[in-house]
C-alpha cells in the first residue's frame, strides 16, 4: 500500500483502508499470518525481557529499546517513500496516542513485569481484548456480537489456566505489579481504539511511526536518571541481545503488524490475538527451559485458541 503526497495536510485518505475490515468475516491472509507471527514474538519476549531486567534498570532498558525501534520504523517509512508529518488538526491526537500507547503503556508494562511473574503479566494483559471490544462498541467503531463476548470470555478462561490456574497473590510486590499491568492493559485498549481514525486516514505505517517517535522522546526523558545510574559493566551479551530483540521485533515489527491488523480486520479481531501470547510463552518454556506443562495448562491453551477462532468468525465484530 503506497502512500500519497500531501497527507501531511490531512486532506487525503489512503486508498483501500478498511476494505477488509468491512467484510463480515475476512479470509485468512497475510494480515492474520503476520498477527500470528507477532504473537510468537510477544510470547518469547516475556522471557527475554525478564532476563534482561536482571542487569538492566527497567526504565533504562525501555529508553534504549525505543530508540532502536524508532530508527527501525523510520527506515521502513523512508524506504517506502512515505515520510511526512500528520496534519495540524491531527497532531494533538497523535501526540496523545504516543504518550498513552507508548510512554504510559510501556512504563506500566516494564515496571509491572519487573514486580510480578511472567505468567501473571500475560494474564493481566489478556484483559486487553475485552476492554478493546467494549471501547469499540462505545465509540461506534464496531458492533461486537455474542460470539465476540463468548469467545473472549472463553479465551480469558484459557489464559487463566495457562498461567497456572492460580491467581493467588505472592506477596505485596506481586500485587502491585499485577495492578500496574491492568493499567497497562487499559492504556493499550484506549490506544488501539483511539488510533483507528488516524490509521484510516494516514495508514498503519505512518501511524506506527509517529506514535512511536512521540513515545521514544517521552521514554528517553523518563529514563535519563536510570541511564545515568545504570551499571553498564554488568550488561552482558545476552542482555544486549535481548534488548535488540525486544526493540526490533517486539516493538518495531510488532507495532507495524498490530496497526496493520487494526487497519484491515478491525480493533477487536486484532486485539484478541494477544490472548494467544501466554500459550506461546508456555510452549517457549517447554522448548527453552524444559518445563513440562500440566494437563490443565494444555487445556487452557486449547480454550484460548478456540476463543480466538470464535471471535474471528463473529460477523458483528468488524467495523
C-alpha positions as CSV (number, residue, x, y, z in Angstrom):
1,X,0.0,0.0,0.0
2,X,1.7,3.1,-1.2
3,X,1.1,6.5,0.4
4,X,0.2,9.7,-1.3
5,X,2.0,13.1,-1.2
6,X,0.2,15.8,0.7
7,X,-1.1,13.6,3.5
8,X,0.7,15.8,6.0
9,X,-2.0,18.3,5.3
10,X,-4.7,15.8,6.4
11,X,-6.7,16.1,3.2
12,X,-6.5,12.7,1.6
13,X,-7.3,9.2,2.7
14,X,-5.3,6.1,1.8
15,X,-7.0,4.0,-0.9
16,X,-8.2,0.7,0.3
17,X,-8.0,1.3,4.0
18,X,-10.7,-0.6,5.8
19,X,-11.7,-2.6,2.8
20,X,-11.2,-6.0,4.6
21,X,-12.4,-4.7,7.9
22,X,-15.9,-4.0,6.5
23,X,-16.3,-7.6,5.3
24,X,-18.3,-9.9,7.6
25,X,-15.6,-12.5,8.1
26,X,-12.2,-11.9,6.4
27,X,-10.5,-14.9,4.8
28,X,-7.2,-15.9,6.3
29,X,-4.4,-13.9,4.6
30,X,-1.1,-12.1,5.1
31,X,-2.6,-9.8,7.8
32,X,-3.6,-12.7,10.1
33,X,-0.4,-14.7,9.3
34,X,1.6,-11.6,10.4
35,X,-0.5,-11.3,13.6
36,X,0.3,-15.0,14.4
37,X,4.0,-14.2,13.9
38,X,3.6,-11.2,16.2
39,X,2.1,-13.4,18.9
40,X,5.1,-15.7,18.7
41,X,7.4,-12.7,19.2
42,X,5.5,-11.4,22.1
43,X,5.3,-14.8,23.8
44,X,9.1,-15.2,23.6
45,X,9.6,-11.5,24.6
46,X,8.3,-12.1,28.2
47,X,11.2,-14.4,28.9
48,X,13.7,-12.2,27.0
49,X,12.8,-9.0,28.9
50,X,12.6,-10.8,32.2
51,X,16.2,-12.0,31.8
52,X,17.4,-8.6,30.6
53,X,15.9,-6.8,33.6
54,X,18.2,-8.9,35.8
55,X,21.0,-6.5,34.8
56,X,19.2,-3.5,33.2
57,X,17.5,-0.7,35.0
58,X,13.9,-1.1,33.8
59,X,13.5,2.5,32.6
60,X,16.9,2.5,31.0
61,X,16.0,-0.7,29.1
62,X,12.8,0.9,27.9
63,X,14.6,4.0,26.7
64,X,17.2,2.1,24.8
65,X,14.9,-0.3,23.0
66,X,12.5,2.5,21.9
67,X,15.4,4.5,20.4
68,X,16.4,1.4,18.4
69,X,12.7,0.7,17.4
70,X,12.2,4.3,16.3
71,X,15.2,4.1,14.0
72,X,13.9,0.9,12.5
73,X,10.4,2.3,11.8
74,X,11.9,5.5,10.4
75,X,13.9,3.4,7.9
76,X,10.8,1.5,6.9
77,X,8.9,4.7,6.3
78,X,11.8,6.3,4.4
79,X,12.3,3.3,2.1
80,X,8.6,3.3,1.3
81,X,8.7,7.0,0.4
82,X,6.1,7.7,3.0
83,X,8.0,10.1,5.2
84,X,5.6,13.0,6.2
85,X,4.1,14.6,9.3
86,X,0.4,14.5,10.3
87,X,-1.9,17.4,9.5
88,X,-2.0,20.2,12.1
89,X,-5.5,19.2,13.1
90,X,-4.4,15.6,13.8
91,X,-1.2,16.4,15.6
92,X,-2.6,16.7,19.2
93,X,-4.3,13.3,18.8
94,X,-1.1,11.7,17.5
95,X,0.9,13.2,20.4
96,X,-1.7,12.0,22.9
97,X,-1.7,8.5,21.4
98,X,2.1,8.4,21.5
99,X,2.1,9.3,25.2
100,X,-0.7,6.8,26.0
101,X,0.2,3.8,24.0
102,X,4.0,4.1,24.3
103,X,5.0,6.1,27.4
104,X,2.2,5.1,29.7
105,X,1.7,1.5,28.4
106,X,5.4,0.7,28.2
107,X,6.3,2.1,31.6
108,X,3.4,0.2,33.1
109,X,4.5,-3.0,31.2
110,X,8.1,-2.9,32.2
111,X,7.5,-1.8,35.8
112,X,4.7,-4.4,36.3
113,X,6.7,-7.2,34.7
114,X,9.6,-6.3,37.0
115,X,7.4,-6.9,40.1
116,X,5.4,-10.0,39.2
117,X,5.7,-13.3,37.5
118,X,5.6,-13.5,33.7
119,X,2.6,-15.8,33.9
120,X,0.7,-13.1,36.0
121,X,1.8,-10.5,33.5
122,X,0.4,-12.3,30.5
123,X,-2.9,-12.9,32.3
124,X,-3.3,-9.2,33.3
125,X,-2.6,-8.1,29.7
126,X,-5.2,-10.7,28.4
127,X,-7.8,-8.3,29.6
128,X,-6.9,-6.0,26.6
129,X,-9.3,-7.7,24.1
130,X,-12.3,-7.3,26.4
131,X,-11.5,-3.7,27.0
132,X,-10.9,-3.1,23.3
133,X,-14.2,-4.7,22.3
134,X,-16.1,-2.6,24.9
135,X,-14.4,0.7,23.9
136,X,-15.0,-0.1,20.2
137,X,-18.7,-0.6,20.9
138,X,-18.9,2.7,22.9
139,X,-17.2,4.6,20.1
140,X,-19.3,3.1,17.4
141,X,-16.2,1.7,15.6
142,X,-17.5,-1.9,15.8
143,X,-20.6,-3.8,17.0
144,X,-19.3,-6.9,18.8
145,X,-21.8,-9.8,18.6
146,X,-22.4,-12.6,21.0
147,X,-19.6,-14.7,19.5
148,X,-17.1,-12.0,20.4
149,X,-18.1,-11.8,24.0
150,X,-18.4,-15.6,24.3
151,X,-15.1,-16.2,22.5
152,X,-13.3,-13.5,24.5
153,X,-14.6,-14.9,27.8
154,X,-13.5,-18.4,26.8
155,X,-10.1,-17.1,25.8
156,X,-9.7,-15.3,29.2
157,X,-10.6,-18.6,31.0
158,X,-7.9,-20.4,28.9
159,X,-5.3,-17.7,29.7
160,X,-6.1,-18.2,33.5
161,X,-5.4,-22.0,33.1
162,X,-2.3,-21.4,31.0
163,X,-1.0,-19.0,33.7
164,X,-1.1,-21.8,36.2
165,X,-4.7,-21.9,37.2
166,X,-3.7,-19.9,40.2
167,X,-4.5,-16.2,40.8
168,X,-3.2,-16.1,44.4
169,X,-1.0,-13.1,45.2
170,X,2.6,-13.9,46.0
171,X,3.3,-11.0,48.3
172,X,2.6,-7.3,48.2
173,X,5.1,-6.6,45.4
174,X,3.4,-9.1,43.1
175,X,0.0,-7.5,43.8
176,X,1.4,-4.0,42.9
177,X,2.9,-5.5,39.7
178,X,-0.4,-7.0,38.7
179,X,-2.3,-3.8,39.3
180,X,0.2,-1.8,37.2
181,X,-0.3,-4.3,34.4
182,X,-4.1,-3.9,34.5
183,X,-3.4,-0.2,33.9
184,X,-1.1,-1.1,31.0
185,X,-3.9,-3.3,29.5
186,X,-6.4,-0.4,29.7
187,X,-3.8,2.0,28.2
188,X,-3.3,-0.3,25.2
189,X,-7.0,-0.7,24.6
190,X,-7.6,3.1,24.6
191,X,-4.5,3.4,22.3
192,X,-5.8,0.8,19.8
193,X,-9.3,2.3,19.6
194,X,-8.2,5.9,19.7
195,X,-5.8,5.4,16.8
196,X,-8.4,4.0,14.5
197,X,-9.3,7.3,12.8
198,X,-5.6,8.1,12.3
199,X,-4.9,4.7,10.8
200,X,-7.8,5.0,8.4
201,X,-6.7,8.5,7.3
202,X,-2.9,8.0,7.0
203,X,-2.3,4.3,7.0
204,X,-0.8,1.9,9.5
205,X,2.9,2.6,8.9
206,X,2.7,6.4,9.3
207,X,0.6,6.0,12.5
208,X,3.0,3.5,14.0
209,X,6.0,5.7,13.2
210,X,4.5,9.0,14.6
211,X,3.2,7.5,17.8
212,X,6.4,5.5,18.3
213,X,8.6,8.7,17.9
214,X,6.5,10.6,20.4
215,X,6.8,7.7,22.8
216,X,10.5,7.4,22.3
217,X,11.0,11.0,23.3
218,X,8.9,10.6,26.4
219,X,10.6,7.3,27.5
220,X,14.1,8.7,26.9
221,X,13.3,11.7,29.1
222,X,11.8,9.4,31.8
223,X,14.8,7.1,31.5
224,X,17.6,9.7,31.9
225,X,18.0,9.1,35.7
226,X,18.1,5.3,35.2
227,X,20.5,5.6,32.3
228,X,22.9,7.7,34.4
229,X,23.0,5.1,37.2
230,X,23.0,2.0,35.0
231,X,25.9,-0.3,35.7
232,X,27.0,-0.8,32.1
233,X,29.7,-3.3,33.1
234,X,27.0,-5.7,34.3
235,X,25.2,-5.8,31.0
236,X,26.4,-9.0,29.2
237,X,26.0,-10.1,25.6
238,X,22.7,-11.9,26.3
239,X,21.2,-8.8,27.9
240,X,22.2,-6.6,24.9
241,X,20.9,-9.3,22.5
242,X,17.6,-9.3,24.5
243,X,17.3,-5.5,24.2
244,X,17.9,-5.6,20.5
245,X,15.4,-8.5,20.0
246,X,12.8,-6.7,22.0
247,X,13.4,-3.4,20.2
248,X,13.5,-4.8,16.7
249,X,10.8,-7.5,16.8
250,X,8.6,-7.0,19.9
251,X,8.2,-3.2,19.3
252,X,9.3,-2.1,15.8
253,X,8.0,-5.1,13.8
254,X,5.1,-6.0,16.1
255,X,3.7,-2.4,16.3
256,X,3.7,-2.3,12.4
257,X,1.8,-5.6,12.4
258,X,-0.6,-4.5,15.1
259,X,-1.7,-1.4,13.3
260,X,-1.9,-3.2,10.0
261,X,-4.4,-5.6,11.7
262,X,-6.4,-2.7,13.1
263,X,-6.5,-1.2,9.6
264,X,-7.5,-4.4,7.8
265,X,-9.6,-6.6,10.2
266,X,-10.7,-4.2,12.9
267,X,-9.9,-3.4,16.6
268,X,-11.5,-6.5,18.2
269,X,-10.2,-9.2,15.8
270,X,-6.7,-7.8,16.1
271,X,-6.8,-7.4,19.9
272,X,-8.0,-11.0,20.5
273,X,-4.7,-12.3,19.0
274,X,-2.9,-11.0,22.1
275,X,-4.6,-13.7,24.1
276,X,-2.5,-16.3,22.3
277,X,0.6,-14.8,23.8
278,X,0.5,-16.9,27.1
279,X,0.1,-20.0,25.0
280,X,3.3,-19.2,23.1
281,X,5.0,-18.4,26.4
282,X,4.0,-21.9,27.6
283,X,5.5,-23.5,24.6
284,X,8.6,-21.4,24.7
285,X,9.1,-22.5,28.3
286,X,8.7,-26.2,27.3
287,X,11.3,-25.9,24.5
288,X,13.8,-23.5,26.0
289,X,13.5,-24.3,29.7
290,X,12.5,-28.0,29.6
291,X,9.3,-27.1,31.6
292,X,6.6,-29.7,31.4
293,X,3.2,-28.1,31.0
294,X,0.4,-29.6,33.1
295,X,-2.8,-31.1,31.6
296,X,-4.6,-28.0,33.0
297,X,-2.2,-25.7,31.1
298,X,-2.7,-27.6,27.9
299,X,-6.4,-27.4,28.3
300,X,-6.1,-23.7,28.8
301,X,-4.1,-23.4,25.6
302,X,-6.9,-25.2,23.7
303,X,-9.5,-22.9,25.2
304,X,-7.5,-19.8,24.3
305,X,-7.1,-20.9,20.7
306,X,-10.8,-21.8,20.5
307,X,-11.8,-18.4,21.8
308,X,-9.7,-16.6,19.3
309,X,-11.2,-18.6,16.4
310,X,-14.8,-17.9,17.7
311,X,-14.1,-14.1,17.8
312,X,-12.6,-14.3,14.3
313,X,-15.8,-15.7,12.9
314,X,-18.2,-13.2,14.5
315,X,-19.8,-11.3,11.6
316,X,-20.7,-8.4,14.0
317,X,-17.1,-7.7,15.2
318,X,-15.8,-5.9,12.2
319,X,-16.1,-2.2,11.7
